[in-house]
Amino acid sequence: MTQSVNIIYSTINYTELKLNKNNRNIDEKFVNQLITAIKKINLLIDFPILIDKNNYVIDGQHRLEAAKRLKVRIFYTVSKIANCDDAIITNNNQHKWKNEDYLEFYVKKENNNYILLNKFIKKYKITLSIAMNIIFNRGSNSYSLLRSGNLIYTDNDYIHNIIIEYVLDYQKYFKQSIQSTFIDTVKYLVFSEQYNSQIHDIIIKKYDNLPVERRLIRTNIVSNYITQLENIYNYYNRKHIINFMLKK
């Protein structure tokens, strides 16, 4: 004998349903895709949203937003066991979360490591991927830690600030400076104490007047970038030749 597990309710009073403050922001592109689909055929009754016993949306905030804008009835079921903190699980199984969504989720959960990372991103107006390249080593499990809520923001702000400021200076002349290999190059030189503000300023000041053939060329090898930076610094600078050593 078939039994009904969850009763499907419906409403046009959207204020009855509350958004979870810990959930990711509304994705406008996704909402517009849903609106287009619903206009063609309204299947909201077949895909009810899920709320907890306190009327917080666990899964379906984009369907709710689309229904609001179309002023159509929204359908929902009430979970007896899930709560708003389970949104990260249910949403990841539906509209896949991006790394930025995880960052936002844990910031809203007041996780200090994520708050510090977010402040760094906003301060320099950079993407999450650039920040992760600067703060963490490539090949580490940093993104897995980010998604699991276990990311530890390393307490090295002074060095991180120097690196991103150098990288952004280069971006004015070399758009590829924000890519991972160039960031790794700057990180290596800064951490190995072979690169300082004086050297940096000399290279940046020279760059505008460099012949095209002496300017930076994109590469996927750190040592190649190091050689290119050496050549720029040493160009018409015979008295103070520099040689960055790549340690093995």
C-alpha positions in Angstrom: 0.0 0.0 0.0 1.4 3.4 -1.0 1.8 6.0 1.8 2.2 9.7 1.5 5.5 10.7 3.0 5.4 14.5 2.8 2.3 16.7 2.3 2.7 19.3 -0.4 1.4 22.7 0.6 1.0 25.8 -1.5 0.8 29.6 -1.0 0.9 32.9 -2.8 1.7 34.7 0.4 5.5 34.5 -0.1 6.2 36.3 3.2 5.2 33.0 5.0 8.5 31.5 3.7 11.7 32.9 5.1 15.1 32.9 3.4 18.0 31.4 5.3 20.6 34.2 5.9 23.4 31.6 5.7 22.5 30.6 2.2 24.2 31.9 -0.9 23.0 35.0 -2.7 20.4 34.7 -5.4 21.9 34.0 -8.8 20.0 36.3 -11.1 21.0 34.3 -14.2 19.6 31.1 -12.7 16.4 32.9 -11.6 15.9 34.2 -15.2 16.4 30.7 -16.6 13.7 29.4 -14.2 11.3 32.2 -15.1 11.7 31.3 -18.8 11.1 27.6 -18.1 8.0 28.2 -15.8 6.5 30.5 -18.5 6.7 27.6 -21.0 5.3 25.0 -18.6 4.8 25.5 -14.9 6.1 22.4 -13.1 6.5 24.0 -9.6 3.9 21.6 -8.2 6.1 18.7 -9.3 9.2 20.3 -7.7 8.1 21.7 -4.4 10.7 23.6 -2.3 11.8 22.3 1.1 11.4 24.3 4.3 12.1 23.5 7.9 9.6 23.6 10.8 10.3 27.3 11.3 9.4 28.1 7.7 13.1 28.7 6.6 13.9 27.6 3.0 16.3 24.7 3.0 16.2 24.1 -0.8 14.5 26.1 -3.5 15.2 29.8 -2.9 15.6 30.3 -6.6 12.3 28.7 -7.4 10.7 30.8 -4.7 12.2 34.0 -6.2 11.0 33.0 -9.7 7.5 32.3 -8.4 7.4 35.7 -6.6 8.4 37.6 -9.8 5.8 35.7 -11.9 3.2 36.0 -9.1 2.4 32.3 -9.3 1.7 29.8 -6.5 4.7 28.2 -4.9 4.5 24.7 -3.6 6.5 23.4 -0.6 7.0 20.5 1.8 8.0 20.7 5.4 11.0 18.6 6.6 10.7 17.0 10.1 14.5 16.5 10.5 16.4 19.0 8.3 17.1 22.6 9.3 18.4 25.7 7.5 22.0 24.6 8.1 21.5 21.7 5.7 21.1 24.1 2.8 24.7 23.6 1.8 24.1 19.9 1.3 20.7 20.1 -0.5 21.8 23.0 -2.8 25.0 21.3 -3.8 23.0 18.4 -5.0 20.8 20.7 -7.1 22.3 23.9 -8.4 26.0 23.2 -7.8 27.8 25.5 -5.4 30.8 27.5 -6.6 33.8 28.1 -4.3 32.5 31.6 -3.9 29.3 30.3 -2.5 31.1 28.3 0.2 33.1 31.4 1.1 29.9 33.4 1.5 28.2 30.7 3.5 31.0 30.4 6.1 31.3 34.2 6.3 27.6 34.4 7.2 28.3 31.6 9.7 30.8 34.1 11.3 33.8 31.8 10.7 36.7 34.2 11.4 39.1 32.5 8.9 36.6 33.1 6.1 35.9 36.6 7.2 39.6 37.4 7.0 39.9 35.8 3.6 36.9 37.8 2.4 38.3 41.1 3.7 41.5 40.4 1.8 39.5 39.8 -1.4 37.4 43.0 -1.0 40.4 45.1 0.0 42.2 44.5 -3.3 39.1 43.9 -5.4 40.4 40.5 -6.6 38.8 37.1 -7.2 38.7 34.3 -4.8 41.0 32.2 -7.0 43.7 35.0 -7.0 43.5 35.3 -3.3 43.8 31.5 -2.9 46.9 31.4 -5.2 48.5 34.1 -3.1 47.7 32.8 0.4 48.0 29.0 -0.2 50.3 26.7 -2.2 49.2 25.3 -5.4 48.7 21.5 -5.2 47.5 21.7 -1.6 44.0 20.7 -0.5 43.1 24.3 0.2 39.9 24.2 -1.9 38.7 21.1 -0.2 39.3 22.7 3.1 37.5 25.8 1.9 34.4 23.8 0.9 34.4 21.8 4.2 34.6 24.8 6.4 38.0 23.9 7.7 40.2 26.5 5.9 42.8 28.2 8.1 43.7 31.7 7.1 47.5 31.9 7.6 48.6 34.8 9.8 51.0 36.4 7.3 49.1 39.5 6.2 52.2 41.6 5.7 53.7 39.3 3.1 50.3 38.6 1.4 49.8 42.4 1.0 53.2 42.9 -0.5 52.7 40.0 -3.0 49.3 41.2 -4.2 50.5 44.8 -4.5 53.4 43.7 -6.6 51.2 41.5 -8.8 48.6 44.3 -9.3 51.4 46.7 -10.2 52.5 44.3 -13.0 48.9 43.9 -14.1 48.9 47.5 -15.4 51.4 46.4 -18.1 51.0 42.6 -18.2 47.5 41.2 -17.9 48.7 37.7 -17.2 50.2 38.8 -13.9 47.1 37.5 -12.1 47.6 34.0 -13.4 48.9 31.3 -11.1 52.4 30.9 -12.6 53.3 34.6 -12.4 51.9 34.8 -8.8 54.0 31.8 -7.9 57.0 33.6 -9.3 56.4 36.7 -7.2 55.7 34.6 -4.2 59.0 32.7 -4.7 61.1 35.8 -5.0 59.4 37.6 -2.0 59.7 34.5 0.3 63.3 33.9 -0.8 64.1 37.5 0.1 65.5 38.2 -3.4 63.0 40.8 -4.4 62.2 44.0 -2.6 60.4 47.3 -3.1 63.5 48.9 -4.6 64.0 46.2 -7.2 60.3 46.2 -7.9 60.1 50.0 -8.4 63.1 49.9 -10.9 61.4 47.2 -13.0 58.0 49.0 -13.0 59.6 52.3 -14.0 61.6 50.7 -16.8 58.6 48.8 -18.2 57.0 51.7 -20.1 60.2 52.4 -22.1 61.1 48.8 -22.8 61.2 47.5 -26.4 58.4 45.1 -27.2 60.8 42.2 -27.4 62.0 42.7 -23.8 58.6 42.9 -22.2 57.1 40.0 -20.3 55.8 37.0 -22.3 53.4 34.5 -20.9 54.9 31.2 -19.8 53.9 28.3 -17.6 57.3 28.0 -16.0 58.4 30.0 -12.9 62.1 30.0 -13.9 61.2 31.5 -17.2 59.5 34.4 -15.5 62.4 34.8 -13.2 64.8 35.1 -16.2 62.5 37.7 -17.8 62.4 39.8 -14.7 66.2 39.6 -14.4 66.5 40.8 -18.0 64.2 43.7 -17.4 66.1 44.8 -14.3 69.5 44.4 -16.0 68.5 46.2 -19.2 70.9 49.3 -19.4 72.0 48.6 -15.8 75.5 47.2 -16.1 76.7 48.4 -12.8 74.3 46.5 -10.7 73.5 43.2 -12.4 71.0 41.1 -10.6 70.7 37.3 -10.7 67.7 35.7 -9.0 68.7 32.3 -7.8 66.1 29.5 -8.3 66.7 27.1 -5.4 66.3 23.5 -6.2 
